[in-house]
Amino acid sequence: AVVSTQSRSRYYAITGKMEQARASIQKIASMNGININLESIIIAKDIEKSGSDHHRIQSIEQQLKEFIAYPVLTFETLIMMLTWFLTALSYYGFNFGWSKLVPDVHLGYIIAGFSEFVGTMVVVGTVAKIGRRRSLITFLALSVVSFLVSILDVNLGRGWNLESVSSLIGLFFVSAVFSCIYLYTSELAPTSHRGVVFALSSGSARIGSFLGPFVINNLYEMTHKGVPLGVLSFLGLMCIAGMFYLVETNDKEIPNTPAQVKARRAYHTYRF
């Protein structure tokens, strides 16, 4: 609720709705037990100093025009859409395909659930320690390694093989990516376009979630397992390459408009 309120106050401010912005800030203050005199805060001047246009008319037409006017915003959004697609594709593919991958489906779901919980907890520390972008690159790379290892035919005994174990390990890294992209997308997208970027990314994830079970349950039987796992690995490498283009958002000011998205790339480097 606090995150939602903060985003709303920023949105109101950049669209010139200062009274609504003050009311939103007042709500945050009251939730935290803080007394604040909002009349002494001149939000408009703060917005002008940050390079935002509080006179803009916020509309879907305006947003679409800015996707064209600022290719960097479009490219960053496409990278996140691909990452959301791959994450949902692999996450739901494995979670609806354990009957094909492990000898004991009940034990498989228990281990998968535990790995998801641990993966989510690990993200909390890594995104603060090494940043959002590095965390995503690391988890994506490790998931790709897990996909590739799963192609190997190595029997481990009692019905288990290298594919079973590696798939469960891969789900750990995929779950970590899933947790991380929610935070990274919200900080990467400007306030003026955050809803649109999330809608496009989530829509891509829904397509991936539909295709995922088909990839694991059907393609495994129709082709060699190296085909679907190879596709997942290739998409993962594409996402990793795209991550190097994106900027780090940890401890950075969240952009309000596409102009700030473009400006923040002035000091960006493509190194890990």
CORPE-V301552 format. One record per run of one state. SS is the DSSP state (~ for helix, > for strand, _ for the rest). FROM is the first residue (numbers start at 1). TO is the last residue. If there is no record, write none. Layout:
SS_FROM_TO / SS_FROM_TO
This chain:
__1_1 / ~_2_14 / __15_17 / ~_18_31 / __32_37 / ~_38_40 / __41_42 / ~_43_49 / __50_59 / ~_60_69 / __70_70 / ~_71_95 / __96_97 / ~_98_101 / __102_104 / ~_105_129 / __130_131 / ~_132_150 / __151_154 / >_155_157 / __158_159 / >_160_161 / ~_162_188 / __189_190 / ~_191_222 / __223_224 / ~_225_245 / __246_257 / ~_258_267 / __268_272
